[in-house]
Amino acid sequence: MTRLGYGTLDLVPARVTRPNRTAPPTTGIVHFGPGAFHRAHQAAYIDTLLDSEPDWGIAAVSLRSAATVAALTEQQGLYTLAVRDITPAYRIIGAHSRFLGPDDAEQTLALLADPAVRLVTTTVTEKGYCLAAGGTLDLTHPDIAHDLAAPAVPRSVIGWIVAGLAARHARGIAPFMVMPCDNLANNGAKVRAALIRFAEAQTPELAAWIATQVRVPGTMVDSITPAADDALYADVADVLGVEDRAAVQREAFTQWVIEDLGDPVCAALGRAGATLTDNVAGYEQAKLRILNGSHSTLAYAGLLRGHASVADAMGDATLADFIDTMIRDDIIPTLPPVAGLDLDGYRAAVLARFRNPAIVHRLEQIAADGSQKIPYRLGDTLAAQRAQGRLPRHVLAALGCWIAFLMQRARAGVPILDPAGTALADCAATGDAHAVLARLIAAKLGFSEALAHDSDATRSIARAAQAAFEGDWASAFPG
């Protein structure tokens, strides 16, 4: 079948929205991590902006694999965004201008040094920033250690950004803005601190320049984006009449909240549809605790109860009621008011999104990297509740489901997809849930050390975990 590209756009049915361009746009953004979420989310905003401001094209840089950039290159950067809702929609995105892989280091550095590049964005997952458990840069991380020793060809996104900033500093070029777009709590401040710390280990003068000149706004991003698969590719080919091997899919809902620094870059993204605010933290907390906390809970409890997708799990009345009650009784009371955000309305919207039958969001995908996600998605709610002297029974049970999931996988010999997968499996391989929880706390995996001194909370978590592991859901879930 003919491949999607600018030369084949005329073959696509008129009902499919497409760019008003006949060639890739001019580059204004460098993006690290052009996976499905970036292409379904940020790139769609930029595609809208390009209709009126054609110099915001995105250079896609993949640090680990050339597969995505190869597919984009073959299609001149064009791909289909399939919006999965009761009424489906299809849109061809043409936001990308350059496509660079792991072997294109020289070109990547040249782009970062180009004055036309005003923004560097990242979607590399929480673990991609090479941060330690406390949120600071881990100088012992293998990629960071490599980049400090061999800065000319970095491996980490932090190393690459600092390399680009160093090139601009040496040439007297104004720095680009750096914008992390991963669900990492307080992402702007953490990434800014990581850049400064990395530069300090190289050149104090560069670190001082970054500290005073480089802007790193905080962000919050949201849109459920299931992984692409052969079914998606077949569906898109049937609709378009041409083949698209870079297609992505997401729900209709999408949100990009950006800290408003009063900067022209922020203003441009606001024109693209992003929400500019002075309270990203409020949006971030609501999203991490309500949506992401519920997502992780659905993943671990749902897999234990035999479900495969979010919509399947929400069809389980017992589990759906547990999630609803957890949000209402345990999570929302920990959230401060946010101007313009109705928390109860947000709860209802999240549950409706989870029930969307057109989205097949696999629980296995959500369950990955739990040790990185649990502290923010559920741990923060637990800490806030305990600070008020309350015992949040549903959140404690949700944490127990993660432990039961680890126990089940470890004892079945199934790999745990997590940066700490081996250590998690070792902790969960033997003993009852009380022993497993004690090992996880001691190893600082998913739980804070302070929890070791909270016997009421640990007892509740372990009790729920043991019951969930044994399939005794009447005991695992609060009555």
C-alpha angles and dihedrals in degrees: 000000000000113000124239115258141128089278092057100043090102088065092060116096116257092242089070112086113232139176119278089225129097096203138024115290129249115277119253101144133052113203126194114205109029094191127141097284095053092047093046096043122021095027091055090056091048091047088059092048092051091064088074104016109040099185098075098084117148125238104208115216122188115192099187112029135026095204098094096043089046091055091047091048092052090053096042089247095303122131139152126259108205111200109209112210139118085284106037122214135193128208130176111223120211102175099119125092107169133028120205130175138189092287095053099078096135093052092045093054091047090054093049089052093048111110089217089069106087101165137040115194131185139202103172099134123252093288093053093076092063094228126163122236091273093056097255125119112281103225089187094058107118093236094048092046089051093049094050089051096041108023094165093074108027126193100195128068089233090054092049095049092049090047090054092046091048090054091051093046091051091051097043093247120148113253124254122240115258117217122182111203101188127110094256114138112252088000098172096054093043095050092045090052091047092053092050093046092050091049091048088059088056111029126355090206091057091047091053091050092051091047093054104031111030118087118209111178121197117244143188122205130189138178127117106244117183117203118267117253141171091275090059092048091050092048093049092047090052092051098041100035089225132080120261117184094175098056120138134192136208142157121274093252115087133165134182114182116188132186105247108232093172088249129142089239092056090045091054092051089049088056087052090059104269118140112244115204145153090226108060088144091065093053090042094053093048092049097043095046102035104032104022095037090052092044092056091045091051090049098053099034092039094052090047089052093050102259126137106194139032093249090050091051092049088054087064100091094202093052094042091052090048091053093047093050092046091055095045100041105027109024110034093052088062094055123090118223115277120204110248095009120106102201096198090047089049089052091054092046092051092052091048090051090051090054094052103128092201092065117077100191107173117226091217089063092051093044093061120106094016095160088061096045106037096071091058101032099047108357095067091053091049092050092049092049094046090049086062092048094251127133107218100209097190095049090048089052090048090054088048089056090057090053091047089050090052091048092050094048095043094050093045091051092241113147115249109227101224136108085248094040096130093047091047091051091050091052093048101039099092143017133033125303092268090059093044092051091049090053093048091051092047090049091047091236112152095330134076121242088240089070089069088072095048103084095173092056096042092048091052094046094048093046091053091044094052092047093048091048090053093045093246096140095166087066097035095057121056115252 
